[in-house]
Amino acid sequence: MNAVKIITMTEIELETLLDRVCRNAIMDAFAQKDDELLNIGQLCERIPGLTRHIFKNLVAKAKLKSVQGKYSFKEVKAAMQSH
């Protein structure tokens, strides 16, 4: 039979643990899709012709979703090609 254990931790420790677990789950999901979550600077470096100004307009037009300030490389690239 499984034993039940009680663990005590501070609210900050719990918040940090949940944040880390969720971030890892999101990164794993994107890795399975052969995709990456990149910040705006990284996207501008990897996609020729993309500037911060163009990116800002692209987010509004294509309604790109941010995950803690990062965006899907594939979604941004596809949005660049279609707009």
VEXMI-311761 format. One record per atom (N, C-alpha, C, CB): residue in one letter; x, y, z. Coordinates in steps of 0.1 Angstrom, whole numbers, padded with zeros to 4 digits, always signed. Each point is the difference from the previous one (the first is absolute). Glycine has a CB too. Example, Ala and Ser with C-alpha at 12.3 -4.5 7.8 and 13.67 -1.06 7.14 Angstrom:
REM residues 2
a+0132-0057+0078 a-0009+0012+0000 a+0009+0012+0000 a-0019-0012+0012 s+0015+0023-0019 s+0009+0011+0000 s-0008+0011+0008 s+0012-0006-0022 
***
This chain:
REM residues 83
m+0008-0012+0000 m-0008+0012+0000 m+0009+0013+0000 m-0019-0013+0012 n+0014+0023-0019 n+0008+0012+0000 n-0001+0008+0013 n-0003+0001-0025 a+0014+0004+0029 a+0000+0009+0012 a-0003+0014-0004 a+0016-0015+0012 v-0023+0022-0003 v-0004+0014-0002 v+0010+0008+0008 v-0025-0005-0004 k+0031+0015-0003 k+0009+0009+0007 k-0004+0014-0002 k+0019-0016-0004 i-0017+0024+0015 i-0004+0014-0001 i+0013+0008-0001 i-0021-0003+0014 i+0021+0012-0024 i+0012+0008-0002 i-0003+0015+0002 i+0009-0017-0017 t-0001+0024+0024 t-0002+0014+0003 t+0010+0008-0008 t-0010-0005+0023 m+0005+0016-0029 m+0009+0009-0007 m-0007+0013+0000 m+0010-0018-0015 t-0002+0028+0012 t-0005+0014+0000 t-0008+0002-0013 t+0019+0008+0015 e-0027+0003-0015 e-0007+0003-0012 e+0009+0003-0012 e-0019+0009+0015 i+0030-0002-0012 i+0009+0003-0011 i+0007-0012-0005 i+0004+0022+0011 e-0001-0032-0003 e+0006-0012-0005 e-0010-0008-0008 e+0014-0001+0020 l-0027+0001-0016 l-0010-0007-0008 l-0002+0007-0013 l-0011-0007+0021 e+0011+0020-0021 e-0002+0008-0013 e+0011-0002-0009 e-0012+0017+0013 t+0025-0018-0008 t+0011-0002-0008 t+0000-0014-0006 t+0013+0016+0014 l-0017-0026-0006 l-0001-0014-0005 l-0010-0001-0011 l+0007-0008+0023 l-0019+0013-0021 l-0010+0000-0010 l+0004+0007-0013 l-0017-0001+0018 d+0023+0012-0017 d+0005+0008-0011 d+0010-0008-0008 d-0004+0021+0012 r+0013-0028-0005 r+0010-0008-0007 r-0006-0012-0007 r+0017+0008+0017 v-0026-0015-0010 v-0006-0012-0006 v-0009+0004-0012 v+0000-0010+0022 c-0007+0021-0021 c-0008+0005-0012 c+0009+0004-0012 c-0018+0007+0016 r+0028+0000-0013 r+0009+0004-0010 r+0007-0012-0007 r+0004+0021+0012 n+0000-0031-0005 n+0005-0012-0006 n-0010-0007-0008 n+0016-0002+0019 a-0028+0001-0015 a-0011-0006-0008 a-0002+0007-0013 a-0011-0008+0022 i+0011+0021-0021 i-0002+0008-0013 i+0011-0002-0009 i-0013+0017+0013 m+0026-0017-0008 m+0011-0002-0008 m+0001-0014-0006 m+0012+0017+0014 d-0016-0027-0007 d-0001-0013-0005 d-0010-0002-0011 d+0007-0008+0022 a-0019+0015-0020 a-0010-0001-0011 a+0005+0007-0013 a-0018+0001+0018 f+0025+0010-0017 f+0005+0006-0012 f+0011-0008-0006 f-0006+0023+0010 a+0014-0029-0002 a+0011-0009-0005 a-0005-0012-0008 a+0014+0007+0020 q-0026-0012-0015 q-0006-0011-0008 q-0005+0005-0013 q-0006-0011+0022 k+0003+0024-0024 k-0005+0005-0012 k+0011+0005-0009 k-0021+0006+0011 d+0033-0008-0007 d+0012+0006-0007 d-0001+0015-0001 d+0003-0021-0013 d-0007+0027+0024 d-0002+0015+0001 d+0008+0005+0012 d-0023-0002-0011 e+0024+0015+0012 e+0007+0006+0011 e-0008+0012+0004 e+0022-0008-0008 l-0020+0012+0021 l-0006+0012+0005 l+0012+0010+0001 l-0018-0012+0014 l+0017+0023-0021 l+0011+0010+0000 l-0005+0013+0003 l+0011-0013-0017 n-0002+0022+0023 n-0004+0013+0003 n+0001+0009-0013 n+0007-0003+0025 i-0011+0015-0024 i+0000+0009-0012 i+0013+0001-0006 i-0019+0012+0009 g+0029-0009-0001 g+0014+0001-0005 g+0005-0012-0007 g+0005+0015+0018 q-0008-0027-0013 q+0004-0013-0006 q-0007-0002-0013 q+0005-0009+0022 l-0018+0013-0023 l-0008-0002-0012 l+0006+0010-0011 l-0021-0006+0014 c+0024+0018-0010 c+0006+0009-0010 c+0013-0005-0005 c-0011+0019+0012 e+0019-0025-0004 e+0013-0006-0005 e-0002-0011-0009 e+0010+0007+0021 r-0020-0016-0019 r-0002-0012-0007 r-0008+0001-0013 r+0002-0011+0021 i-0011+0022-0022 i-0008+0001-0011 i+0004+0013-0008 i-0019-0011+0012 p+0025+0009-0024 p+0004+0011-0008 p-0011+0010-0003 p+0018-0015-0010 g-0015+0028+0012 g-0009+0010-0003 g-0010+0004+0011 g+0001-0008-0023 l+0000+0000+0034 l-0009+0003+0011 l+0007+0010+0010 l-0011-0023-0002 t+0004+0034+0004 t+0004+0010+0010 t-0010+0001+0011 t+0012+0013-0018 r-0008-0006+0029 r-0009+0001+0011 r-0013+0008-0004 r+0019+0000+0015 h-0018+0009-0024 h-0011+0008-0005 h-0010-0009-0008 h+0014+0021+0000 i-0008-0029-0009 i-0008-0009-0008 i-0007-0010+0009 i+0016+0003-0020 f-0008-0008+0030 f-0005-0010+0009 f-0012+0005+0008 f+0023-0010+0001 k-0022+0022+0004 k-0011+0006+0007 k-0013+0001-0008 k+0017+0013+0013 n-0015-0009-0026 n-0012+0000-0009 n-0005-0014-0003 n+0008+0021-0010 l+0001-0031+0009 l-0004-0013-0003 l-0007-0007+0011 l+0020-0002-0014 v-0017+0005+0027 v-0007-0005+0011 v-0014+0004+0000 v+0021+0000+0014 a-0023+0013-0017 a-0014+0005-0001 a-0008-0006-0011 a+0008+0022+0010 k-0002-0023-0022 k-0007-0005-0012 k-0003-0015+0001 k+0010+0018-0013 a+0000-0026+0017 a-0001-0014+0000 a-0005-0006+0014 a+0018+0000-0017 k-0019+0009+0027 k-0005-0004+0013 k+0009-0011+0006 k-0023+0007-0006 l+0036-0005+0005 l+0010-0009+0006 l-0001-0001+0015 l+0015+0004-0020 k-0014-0016+0025 k-0001-0001+0015 k+0014-0001+0006 k-0022-0012-0003 s+0023+0019+0014 s+0012+0000+0008 s+0000-0009+0012 s+0003+0024-0007 v+0008-0031+0009 v+0001-0009+0012 v+0012+0006+0008 v-0009-0021-0012 q+0006+0029+0022 q+0010+0007+0008 q+0009+0008-0009 q-0002-0018+0018 g-0003+0026-0027 g+0009+0008-0008 g+0007-0007-0012 g+0003+0014+0020 k-0007-0026-0022 k+0007-0008-0011 k-0011-0004-0010 k+0019-0008+0016 y-0015+0006-0028 y-0009-0004-0011 y+0005-0012-0007 y-0007+0024-0002 s-0003-0031-0004 s+0003-0012-0008 s+0008+0004-0013 s-0020-0012+0010 f+0031+0006-0012 f+0008+0003-0012 f-0008-0003-0013 f+0021-0005+0013 k-0027-0006-0013 k-0008-0005-0012 k-0012+0010-0003 k+0007-0024+0005 e-0014+0028+0006 e-0012+0009-0002 e+0005+0013-0005 e-0012-0012+0018 v+0023+0018-0013 v+0004+0013-0004 v+0005-0001-0015 v+0007+0006+0024 k+0000-0017-0027 k+0005-0001-0014 k-0012-0002-0010 k+0021-0010+0009 a-0031+0003-0005 a-0011-0002-0008 a-0008+0013-0002 a-0002-0024+0007 a+0001+0032+0004 a-0007+0013-0001 a+0008+0009-0009 a-0009-0004+0023 m+0022+0004-0022 m+0008+0009-0009 m-0002-0004-0014 m+0017+0002+0017 q-0018-0014-0021 q-0002-0005-0014 q-0014+0004-0005 q+0016-0018+0004 s-0026+0018+0005 s-0014+0002-0004 s-0004+0015+0000 s-0005-0023+0008 h+0013+0031-0002 h-0004+0015+0001 h+0010+0008-0009 h-0010-0003+0023 
***
